[in-house]
Amino acid sequence: MRRSMMIDLDKCVGCEACVTSCKERWDSGPGAARNWVYEYERDGSGEDLGITFYPGLCMQCETHPCTADCPTGATYMDEKTGVVMVDPDVCIGCGNCISMCAYRARKVDEVKGIVEKCDLCSAYVERGEEPACVATCLAKCRHFGDLDDPSSELVRLNTAKGAKSLVTDAVDIGPKVTYAGAGHRQNIVPHAVSPPKKSHLTRLWSGVTRPFTSYFVPAVMGVAVLGGLLVNLKSRKEKLARKAAVGETPKSLQRHRAGMRFLHWFNALSWVLLLLTGVALMSAERFALFGQGFPSWVSDLFGGAANLIRFHAVLGIVWAVVIVPIFLVYKRGGIEALKEIRLSRDDFLWLRKKPKAMLAESSESLPKQDKYNAGQKLFAMAVLLGTSAIIITGVIMTFHLGSAALVAASIVAHKLAIAVTLLGAAVHVTMAAILREERPALKSMVFGDVDFDYAKHHNKKWVEEIEASSPRGNK
């Protein structure tokens, strides 16, 4: 089946009843009609002077290049009917598909926050009704049917009236909608057809974001983990967590309160789920980061892309609602966090000397460090900035806030913020879980306490501050 329409230009009187009925049926916002009627003067003078009315709509193209540039896969061709559709529950209103339409048949509905286009009233046709424009056409110039049914009125009229699609030598993407009236059709073509054009978002994504996210980020993460394993083999086998005297319990310091430990692991689990579902949401051919197989599998697991995007959005909102208040409470409105991640001169020296010390290439002592070392501070900065960017851009995309250009920019900013944060996470995980000498820091995020000797070796400034403020700060 290939649903389509034929329009007899010799009969169209430009009354726009089709446009009105379409807007009423679909409740389209201002400037977002699914069809239109334009008026063009015919070239010439005297008897040749005349008017051509162009009733336009989505041409239901066979190759439909617009679908390749929809990041979430909201626009697609229905395999059963051959109609190009837009799923309003999946569309985020970025408008990225618009420039790829050769017939300018797509508009952003600013009220609904999604892209609108003609789908030949598919939902109503399934119930046995006609498309609204066909039912209300006063001149009876519109005819709807199945191109694959040789007995249909549409096929008969296409042949009888010599109806043809609007194509040029440069642009022929298999439009199924046809027009009768050769003179009028010739007058329309120069105005109606233009080559599909990739948007700024598509070019930026294809040239920068996708390669960076698909290749560079995983490569760096792999190198970080492999480097940590190699450091374990080459580094000095000194045991930093010294054992206390026999019968004496090793002294320890409280490093992380229960609330911050919960926040850390809730954040980590949320990141894993959000990352997997977020990658699956980028399902279009040009936007899928690691091929379309994984997005298709995850979408099926959730019962469709609409359910997947709802889960991702709800989880993102829960994540933000949980982590932000807890963070602000435990970090005194963020003041304590800013103090903890402030870089000092010793931190910059530590960053320069630490790599050599890890590889046992230098016996030079490292500068004293605070409760968190310079590497942990840099990672915390990346997380704070990245999380802020992810939440802001996520809200814009979820609730379709602002213009289509803002939503499109948010897609790039959202993914780049995630990618940069993941780079920092790769180093963070390597340092905390892979390197033997750093594993007590990971244990402190589980149990809350860190061994006193470890802290004195790695976070001497912090220990000295505790000892100076309270001689019994140890327990």
Buried (B, 14 or more C-beta within 10 A) or exposed (E): EBBBBBBBBBBBEBBBBBBBBBBEBBEBBEEBBBBBBEEBEBEEEEEEEEEBBBBBBBBBBBBBBBBBBBBBBBBBBBEEBBBBBBBBEBBBBBBBBBBBBBBBBBBBBBEBBBBBBBBBBBEBBEEEEBBBBBBBBEBEBBBBBBBEEEEBBBBBBBEEBEBBBBBEEEBBBEBBBBBBBBEBBEBBBEBBBBEBBBBEBBEBBBEEBBEBBBEEBBEBBEEBBEBBEEBBEEBEEEEBBEEEEEEEEBBBBBBBEEEBBBBBEBBEEBBEBBBEBBBBBBBBEBBBBBEBEBBBEBBEEBEBBBBBBBBBBEBBBEBBEBBBEBBEEBBEEEEEBBEBBEBBEBBEBBBEBBEEBBBEEEEEEBBBBBBBBBBBBBBBBBBBBBBEBBBBBBBBBBBBBBBBBBBBBBBBBBBBBBBBBBBBBBBBBBBBEBBEBBBBBBBBBEEBBBBBBBBBBBBBBBBEBBEEEEEEBBE
